[in-house]
């Protein structure tokens, strides 16, 4: 496996972060209700 410089590893990590954030932003109309449903289900399950 070739050794990469610290700068190239940072740039690859930053690019991956940007791609993930862009994907979440474009899927926001689906992700937010799912996260809310998961949160509510977790909170309700604590009482039962």
Helices and strands as residue ranges (DSSP letters): H 6-26, H 28-45
